[in-house]
Amino acid sequence: MATAQQEIKNLKKDMKQIKDMLTAQARDVAPNGADTSRIDVDAIKDRAREAGEKAREYLRNKQDQAVVARDKAEQTIKDRPFTTTAAAFASGAIVAALLSRR
C-alpha cells in the first residue's frame, strides 16, 4: 500500500502531465486564433478522469483509515476510561503550561 506522500506525489504528477498537454496545445494555436494542431481531447479527458479516480480512491482510503482510527480510539476509551482521562488531563496541563510561558 502506498503512503500518503506517494499518493499525493502521483496525483501531482498526473495533474502536471495534464497541464503540460494543455500548455502544448495552447502553443500550437496561431496568433490569429486558428488552430494549427489536432487537440487530442479524448487523451486529455482520459488523463483528467484517471486523476479524478485516483483522487477519489485516495480519499476513500484515507476516510476508511480515519474510521478505523476513530473506532480504535473509542474502544480504547471504553476499555480504559481512567487512563485516557488522566492522559487527556496531563496533555491539557502541558499545553496550558507551555502557552502560559509566553
C-alpha positions in Angstrom: 0.0 0.0 0.0 1.4 3.4 -1.0 1.9 6.0 1.6 0.0 9.3 1.6 3.1 11.2 0.4 3.5 8.8 -2.5 -0.2 9.1 -3.5 -0.1 12.8 -3.4 3.1 12.8 -5.5 1.5 10.6 -8.1 -1.6 12.8 -8.2 0.6 15.9 -8.6 2.5 14.1 -11.4 -0.8 13.3 -13.2 -2.1 16.9 -12.9 1.3 18.2 -14.2 1.0 16.0 -17.3 -2.5 17.3 -18.0 -1.2 20.8 -17.6 1.7 20.2 -19.9 -0.6 18.7 -22.5 -2.9 21.8 -22.4 0.1 24.1 -22.5 1.5 22.4 -25.6 -1.9 22.6 -27.2 -2.1 26.3 -26.4 1.3 27.0 -28.0 0.0 25.4 -31.2 -2.8 27.9 -31.6 -1.8 30.5 -34.2 -1.8 34.2 -33.1 -4.9 34.8 -35.2 -6.8 32.2 -33.3 -6.7 29.5 -35.9 -5.9 26.1 -34.5 -2.9 24.6 -36.3 -2.9 21.4 -34.3 -5.1 18.5 -33.6 -6.2 18.7 -30.0 -6.5 15.2 -28.5 -9.5 15.9 -26.4 -10.0 12.2 -25.6 -6.5 11.9 -24.2 -6.9 14.9 -22.0 -10.3 13.7 -20.8 -8.8 10.3 -20.0 -6.0 11.7 -18.1 -8.3 14.0 -16.1 -10.6 11.1 -15.5 -7.7 8.9 -14.3 -6.5 11.7 -12.0 -10.0 12.2 -10.6 -10.4 8.4 -10.0 -7.0 8.3 -8.2 -8.0 11.3 -6.0 -11.3 9.7 -5.1 -9.7 6.4 -4.3 -7.1 8.1 -2.2 -9.8 10.0 -0.3 -11.8 6.8 0.2 -8.8 5.0 1.6 -8.0 7.9 4.0 -11.6 8.0 5.1 -11.6 4.3 5.8 -8.4 4.7 7.8 -9.9 7.6 9.8 -12.9 5.5 10.6 -10.7 2.6 11.8 -8.6 5.0 13.9 -11.8 6.6 15.4 -13.2 3.2 16.3 -9.9 2.1 17.8 -9.8 5.3 19.9 -13.4 4.8 21.1 -12.7 1.2 22.1 -9.6 2.3 24.0 -11.5 4.9 25.8 -14.2 2.4 26.7 -11.6 -0.2 27.8 -9.5 2.2 29.9 -11.6 5.3 30.9 -9.4 6.3 33.8 -6.2 6.1 31.9 -7.5 8.1 28.9 -9.0 10.7 31.2 -5.6 11.1 33.0 -3.8 11.3 29.7 -6.1 13.9 28.4 -5.7 15.9 31.6 -2.0 15.6 31.5 -1.9 16.7 27.9 -4.0 19.7 28.7 -1.9 20.7 31.6 1.3 20.5 29.5 -0.3 22.6 26.7 -1.5 25.2 29.3 1.9 25.3 30.9 3.6 25.9 27.5 1.1 28.6 26.5 1.4 30.4 29.8 5.2 30.8 29.3 4.8 33.4 26.6 
